[in-house]
């Protein structure tokens, strides 16, 4: 995934109209921090991953997690 693609996913994740996919059903990311395999993902899946890691219950946003997911996204291949 390129930086521009990641930024589009990030914008989708921060959109008030976006309804994320439930985190526990995102099997495509299973183990992505532990191995170096490439993964085929959609924008909605990536945006849901971002929401799952960056949004807090208090309504704030963890920007440090954004950076971590951006590093991981270099091994994602955007499909669909």
Buried (B, 14 or more C-beta within 10 A) or exposed (E): BEEEBBEBBBEBBBEEEBEBBEEEEBEBBEEBEEEEEEBEBBBBBBBBBBBBBBBEEEEEBEEEBBEEBBEBBEBBEBEE
